[in-house]
Amino acid sequence: MPDDTIRVRFAPSPTGMFHVGGARSALFNWAVARQQAGGRFVLRIEDTDEARNRPEWVDGILSALSAIHINESDPVFEGPYFQSHNTEGQREATIRLHREGKAYYCDCTREELVKRTGSQHLGYDGFCRDRGLNYQEGRALRFRTPDEGVTVVNDVVRGSTQFPNSAIEDFVIARGNGNPVFVLANAADDIREGITHVIRGEEHLSNTPKQQLLWEAFGVEPPIWAHLPVIVNEKRQKLSKRRDKVALEDYLAEGYLPDALVNYLMLLGWGPGDNMEIRPYDELEKLFRLEDVNKASAFFDVKKLTAFNGEYIRALPLESFIRACRRWLEPPYAPWAPEQFDEEQFRVLAELAQTRITVLGEITKYVDWLFLDQAPYDEASWTKAMKAGASDILASTRERWSAGEWTAEALKEGLEAAAAEHGLKLGKAQAPVRVAVTGRTVGLPLFESVEILGREKTLNRIDAAAGKLVSE
């Protein structure tokens, strides 16, 4: 492998749904790897948290990566490797550091430390540094941090930062049972896998001086660090799964297109600098530069993501749009029985719907009125539309729609005449008719919709609405 070959890694834990922040980190790593011939994107599953890990989450990680076009079949992709499979190598790394005098065993308890220092907040005081303890069950292994000098972390995004070694305690690298802790396992695995660039979220920055000290202790040049800006919500709070919608799977389930998600996530903390935001991933990949990533927090604007998604939906060829909608036209999303669905009728509506929806999941409510036996009931729409005079408009419209041509143009003329009869503009007169027929105040063009529904069903729904108004 050439010395200058780029090897990046994405190292998620299989402990939950796939966070959009993780997706952003994966995409940035993927772009860097693909920009250089021979570059590699290493997927490492950090699965050492046995209490929280689940095998299905590993499948979820692979599925989510595939959804954003990071595929195992691509020659750039390497892995997945599992951190738990290298436990022996990590243990050997701790033994080496102890043998070389760069780590020592410690049997201090938290209570003893507090008693010596008089505080629960001070770091370890180095009590066991020169006691020469050997391994014994219950004794932790601590890294011997240099007494003097500074650890300089050169970060592509954040610049150069100096960390006084005196402020870095002799941190634990192996627990009392001999198992390596995260900071050691992470560095040992990165070194073993030949990682050249560590591109990850800002929240990991606090671990970086310790990891760099470990790389140096092993005699290996540290990687190029790049800590990406934190992603925040509209209140400028860090995205939290307890408060915000953060799972990539949730956005996909609602009908956000993968290409739109990729496009939007690539712009969280970075931009091509030409004010052109909607563009295919291949272009974004070529333009991406780590050194152009911003330090400032990146705002995850759901409204902007939705606008992006609407643009992508409208750009789909009609047949692709119809295929993309399929998931939401079947149970459990569709409120109609499978035999009620009519493919040809949907195709007529699809072209009208494509210009209006912003997420694919909306398609169900745009067309359900056509496949249900009765118009769906939406209380807010009913209350808004069925005001004084609604009964008169429904009666006049029914009279005109009972005979004559059943075309969108003729239906519009009939409703215009009914509106004029009652001194109303077409827009005002449409509302009660739309709600009677489709159940909602907002939807597809009314007259084309009514034409497809047919005379008999339309008149029956107008009668049902008129009857309900009388009963109210």
Buried (B, 14 or more C-beta within 10 A) or exposed (E): EEEEBBBBBBBBBBEBBBBBBBBBBBBBBBBBBBBBEEBBBBBBBBBBEEEEBEEEBBEBBBBBBEBBBBEEEEEBBBBBBBBBEBBEBBBEBBBBBBEEEBBBBBBBEEEEBEEEBEEEEEBBEBBBBEEEEEBEEEBBBBBBBBEEEBBEBEBBBBEEBEBEBEEBBBBBBBEBEBBBBBBBBBBBBBBBBBBBBBBBBBEBBEBBBBBBBBBBBBEEEBBBBBBBBBBBBEEEEBBEEEEBEBBBEEBBBBBBBBBBBBBBBBBBBBBBEEEEBEBEBEEBBEBBEBEBBEEEBBBBBBEEBBBBBBBBBEBBEEEEBBEBBEBBBEEEBBEBEEEEBEEEBBEBBBEBBBEBBBBBBBBBBBBBBBBBEEBEEBEEBBEBBBEEBBBBBBEBBBEBBEEEEBEBEBBBBBBBBBBEBEEBEEEBBBBBBBBBBBBBBEBBEBBBBBBBBEBEBBBBBBBEBBEEBEEE
